[in-house]
Amino acid sequence: MSVARLSIRPALAADADALFAMADRLATSAVPVRSAFDASLQTILADPNQLLLAAAADGRSVGYLHGLVHPALHASGNNAWVDELWVDVRRRGVTRALMTAFDV
């Protein structure tokens, strides 16, 4: 079953509060520091080799994906990987939708 009115889009600076709340729940061994988070967010948003996707369902933030693209020797071209993935709801299609949107 999928979430009603699910949207996946590139994250914006205006998403900082919702993203920080999710990153805070993701952290297991260290508590994120908001000033460091804000600096990292600006760096990520400004870097064309990084993609931060925001997922929302019915107007509520429900997940994010941070992915990176880089040249790789073994791939004879670009390689992409997911660095962080957080989803607040399970078995609703959010993870699939984020991964599909990141498919570069």
C-alpha positions in Angstrom: 0.0 0.0 0.0 1.4 3.4 -0.9 1.1 6.7 0.9 -1.6 9.0 -0.4 -0.3 12.1 -2.1 3.4 11.2 -1.9 5.8 13.7 -3.4 9.5 13.4 -3.9 11.5 16.5 -4.8 15.0 18.0 -4.4 15.3 19.4 -0.9 15.5 23.1 -0.3 17.1 25.3 2.4 13.5 25.9 3.6 13.3 22.1 4.5 16.0 22.5 7.2 13.8 22.1 10.2 12.0 19.0 9.0 15.3 17.5 7.7 17.1 18.2 11.0 14.2 16.6 13.0 14.6 13.4 10.9 18.4 13.5 11.1 18.2 13.8 14.8 16.0 10.6 15.0 18.5 8.8 12.7 21.5 9.5 14.9 22.3 6.6 17.2 25.7 7.4 18.7 26.0 11.2 18.4 23.4 14.0 18.6 23.5 16.3 15.6 24.5 19.9 16.3 22.2 22.3 14.5 24.9 24.7 13.4 27.0 21.9 11.9 23.8 20.4 10.3 23.0 23.8 8.7 26.5 24.2 7.4 26.4 20.7 5.9 23.0 21.3 4.4 24.2 24.4 2.6 27.3 22.5 1.3 25.2 19.6 0.1 22.6 21.8 -1.6 25.4 23.8 -3.4 27.3 20.7 -4.7 26.1 19.5 -8.1 27.5 16.0 -7.3 25.2 15.6 -4.3 21.5 15.1 -4.3 19.2 15.6 -1.3 15.7 14.4 -1.9 12.8 15.2 0.4 9.7 13.0 0.7 6.3 14.3 1.8 3.0 12.6 2.2 -0.2 14.6 2.7 1.9 17.7 3.4 4.1 16.0 6.1 7.8 15.3 5.8 8.2 11.5 5.9 11.7 10.9 4.6 14.9 12.0 2.9 17.7 10.6 0.8 21.2 12.0 0.5 23.1 10.6 -2.5 26.4 11.3 -4.1 27.8 10.8 -7.6 31.6 10.6 -8.3 33.9 9.3 -11.0 35.0 5.7 -10.4 37.9 3.9 -12.0 36.2 0.5 -11.9 33.0 1.8 -13.5 34.7 3.7 -16.4 32.4 6.6 -15.5 30.3 7.8 -12.7 29.3 5.8 -9.6 26.5 6.8 -7.3 25.7 5.8 -3.8 23.2 6.5 -1.0 24.9 8.0 2.0 21.8 8.6 4.2 18.3 7.3 3.9 15.6 8.0 6.5 11.9 7.1 6.2 9.3 7.8 9.0 6.8 5.3 7.6 7.4 1.8 6.6 5.8 -0.4 3.9 4.2 2.5 2.2 6.4 2.9 -0.8 8.4 5.9 0.4 11.8 4.2 0.3 11.1 2.8 -3.1 10.0 6.2 -4.4 13.2 7.9 -3.0 15.5 5.2 -4.5 13.7 5.4 -7.8 14.1 9.2 -7.8 17.8 8.9 -7.1 18.4 6.4 -9.9 21.0 8.3 -11.9 
